[in-house]
Amino acid sequence: MSINELLQSAYELSLEERKELTKKLLENIKDPMLQTDPYFYERKAQIEKTIEDIESGKMKTYDFEESMDELIRELES
Protein backbone atom coordinates (compact mmCIF):
# COMPACT_ATOMS: atom_id res chain seq x y z
CA MET A 1 0.00 0.00 0.00
CA SER A 2 1.42 3.38 -0.98
CA ILE A 3 1.64 6.37 1.34
CA ASN A 4 -1.09 8.11 -0.67
CA GLU A 5 -3.40 5.14 -0.20
CA LEU A 6 -2.62 5.11 3.51
CA LEU A 7 -3.37 8.80 3.83
CA GLN A 8 -6.64 8.46 1.91
CA SER A 9 -7.73 5.59 4.13
CA ALA A 10 -6.78 7.59 7.24
CA TYR A 11 -10.13 9.38 7.11
CA GLU A 12 -11.78 6.10 8.04
CA LEU A 13 -9.54 5.53 11.07
CA SER A 14 -10.16 6.43 14.68
CA LEU A 15 -8.10 9.16 16.32
CA GLU A 16 -5.84 6.59 17.99
CA GLU A 17 -5.28 4.78 14.71
CA ARG A 18 -4.47 8.07 12.96
CA LYS A 19 -1.92 8.95 15.65
CA GLU A 20 -0.25 5.56 15.26
CA LEU A 21 -0.22 5.93 11.47
CA THR A 22 1.36 9.38 11.75
CA LYS A 23 4.05 8.05 14.09
CA LYS A 24 4.83 5.17 11.74
CA LEU A 25 5.02 7.46 8.73
CA LEU A 26 7.40 9.80 10.56
CA GLU A 27 9.59 6.92 11.68
CA ASN A 28 9.78 5.35 8.22
CA ILE A 29 10.43 8.31 5.95
CA LYS A 30 13.01 7.12 3.46
CA ASP A 31 12.65 9.79 0.80
CA PRO A 32 16.06 11.49 0.52
CA MET A 33 14.48 14.51 -1.16
CA LEU A 34 12.35 15.14 1.92
CA GLN A 35 15.30 14.75 4.22
CA THR A 36 17.30 17.36 2.27
CA ASP A 37 14.47 19.86 2.72
CA PRO A 38 15.86 22.48 5.14
CA TYR A 39 12.60 22.50 7.12
CA PHE A 40 12.02 18.73 7.18
CA TYR A 41 13.37 18.14 10.68
CA GLU A 42 11.65 21.24 12.07
CA ARG A 43 8.28 20.07 10.74
CA LYS A 44 8.92 16.53 11.94
CA ALA A 45 9.76 17.80 15.43
CA GLN A 46 6.61 19.98 15.45
CA ILE A 47 4.40 17.03 14.46
CA GLU A 48 5.98 14.87 17.17
CA LYS A 49 5.41 17.65 19.74
CA THR A 50 1.78 18.00 18.65
CA ILE A 51 1.26 14.26 19.07
CA GLU A 52 2.80 14.40 22.55
CA ASP A 53 0.61 17.38 23.50
CA ILE A 54 -2.52 15.56 22.32
CA GLU A 55 -1.59 12.41 24.23
CA SER A 56 -0.80 14.36 27.41
CA GLY A 57 -4.01 16.38 27.17
CA LYS A 58 -2.28 19.74 26.69
CA MET A 59 -3.92 20.12 23.26
CA LYS A 60 -7.53 19.33 22.58
CA THR A 61 -8.35 17.43 19.42
CA TYR A 62 -11.24 18.13 17.14
CA ASP A 63 -13.81 15.33 17.13
CA PHE A 64 -15.80 15.74 13.92
CA GLU A 65 -18.46 13.18 14.79
CA GLU A 66 -19.05 14.70 18.23
CA SER A 67 -19.29 18.17 16.70
CA MET A 68 -21.78 16.99 14.10
CA ASP A 69 -23.90 15.29 16.78
CA GLU A 70 -23.89 18.53 18.78
CA LEU A 71 -24.89 20.54 15.71
CA ILE A 72 -27.75 18.15 14.95
CA ARG A 73 -29.00 18.37 18.55
CA GLU A 74 -28.93 22.17 18.34
CA LEU A 75 -30.82 22.17 15.04
CA GLU A 76 -33.44 19.76 16.36
CA SER A 77 -34.17 21.87 19.45
C-alpha positions as a Python dict, from the first residue, in 0.01 Angstrom:
ca = {
    (1, 'M'): (0, 0, 0),
    (2, 'S'): (142, 338, -98),
    (3, 'I'): (164, 637, 134),
    (4, 'N'): (-109, 811, -67),
    (5, 'E'): (-340, 514, -20),
    (6, 'L'): (-262, 511, 351),
    (7, 'L'): (-337, 880, 383),
    (8, 'Q'): (-664, 846, 191),
    (9, 'S'): (-773, 559, 413),
    (10, 'A'): (-678, 759, 724),
    (11, 'Y'): (-1013, 938, 711),
    (12, 'E'): (-1178, 610, 804),
    (13, 'L'): (-954, 553, 1107),
    (14, 'S'): (-1016, 643, 1468),
    (15, 'L'): (-810, 916, 1632),
    (16, 'E'): (-584, 659, 1799),
    (17, 'E'): (-528, 478, 1471),
    (18, 'R'): (-447, 807, 1296),
    (19, 'K'): (-192, 895, 1565),
    (20, 'E'): (-25, 556, 1526),
    (21, 'L'): (-22, 593, 1147),
    (22, 'T'): (136, 938, 1175),
    (23, 'K'): (405, 805, 1409),
    (24, 'K'): (483, 517, 1174),
    (25, 'L'): (502, 746, 873),
    (26, 'L'): (740, 980, 1056),
    (27, 'E'): (959, 692, 1168),
    (28, 'N'): (978, 535, 822),
    (29, 'I'): (1043, 831, 595),
    (30, 'K'): (1301, 712, 346),
    (31, 'D'): (1265, 979, 80),
    (32, 'P'): (1606, 1149, 52),
    (33, 'M'): (1448, 1451, -116),
    (34, 'L'): (1235, 1514, 192),
    (35, 'Q'): (1530, 1475, 422),
    (36, 'T'): (1730, 1736, 227),
    (37, 'D'): (1447, 1986, 272),
    (38, 'P'): (1586, 2248, 514),
    (39, 'Y'): (1260, 2250, 712),
    (40, 'F'): (1202, 1873, 718),
    (41, 'Y'): (1337, 1814, 1068),
    (42, 'E'): (1165, 2124, 1207),
    (43, 'R'): (828, 2007, 1074),
    (44, 'K'): (892, 1653, 1194),
    (45, 'A'): (976, 1780, 1543),
    (46, 'Q'): (661, 1998, 1545),
    (47, 'I'): (440, 1703, 1446),
    (48, 'E'): (598, 1487, 1717),
    (49, 'K'): (541, 1765, 1974),
    (50, 'T'): (178, 1800, 1865),
    (51, 'I'): (126, 1426, 1907),
    (52, 'E'): (280, 1440, 2255),
    (53, 'D'): (61, 1738, 2350),
    (54, 'I'): (-252, 1556, 2232),
    (55, 'E'): (-159, 1241, 2423),
    (56, 'S'): (-80, 1436, 2741),
    (57, 'G'): (-401, 1638, 2717),
    (58, 'K'): (-228, 1974, 2669),
    (59, 'M'): (-392, 2012, 2326),
    (60, 'K'): (-753, 1933, 2258),
    (61, 'T'): (-835, 1743, 1942),
    (62, 'Y'): (-1124, 1813, 1714),
    (63, 'D'): (-1381, 1533, 1713),
    (64, 'F'): (-1580, 1574, 1392),
    (65, 'E'): (-1846, 1318, 1479),
    (66, 'E'): (-1905, 1470, 1823),
    (67, 'S'): (-1929, 1817, 1670),
    (68, 'M'): (-2178, 1699, 1410),
    (69, 'D'): (-2390, 1529, 1678),
    (70, 'E'): (-2389, 1853, 1878),
    (71, 'L'): (-2489, 2054, 1571),
    (72, 'I'): (-2775, 1815, 1495),
    (73, 'R'): (-2900, 1837, 1855),
    (74, 'E'): (-2893, 2217, 1834),
    (75, 'L'): (-3082, 2217, 1504),
    (76, 'E'): (-3344, 1976, 1636),
    (77, 'S'): (-3417, 2187, 1945),
}
